[in-house]
Amino acid sequence: MNEVTVVVNGRQKVVSKETLTFMEVVQLAFDSPPTGPNILFTITFRRGQGEKPEGTLIEGDTLKVKDGMIINVTATDKS
């Protein structure tokens, strides 16, 4: 696959894979992701592929990336 540029939390990232896992997206968003038993990540995307151009990614899912795709990742503490 050729490299594609996606925007993660407002920053351009170059990806050389067609599909990213939930954790790979988190790692793109944060240089050192927050950790702990109460940390939850929420991932939303838009300008995506085909029949699902926008939506939410849940843990265990994968995301097909597309050039120009916009991804937002937030970390929340469920305490």
Rosetta blueprint (number, residue, H / E / L):
1 M L
2 N L
3 E L
4 V E
5 T E
6 V E
7 V E
8 V E
9 N L
10 G L
11 R E
12 Q E
13 K E
14 V E
15 V E
16 S L
17 K L
18 E L
19 T E
20 L E
21 T E
22 F H
23 M H
24 E H
25 V H
26 V H
27 Q H
28 L H
29 A H
30 F L
31 D L
32 S L
33 P L
34 P L
35 T L
36 G L
37 P L
38 N L
39 I E
40 L E
41 F E
42 T E
43 I E
44 T E
45 F E
46 R E
47 R L
48 G L
49 Q L
50 G L
51 E L
52 K L
53 P L
54 E L
55 G E
56 T E
57 L E
58 I L
59 E L
60 G L
61 D L
62 T E
63 L E
64 K E
65 V L
66 K L
67 D L
68 G L
69 M L
70 I E
71 I E
72 N E
73 V E
74 T E
75 A E
76 T E
77 D E
78 K L
79 S L
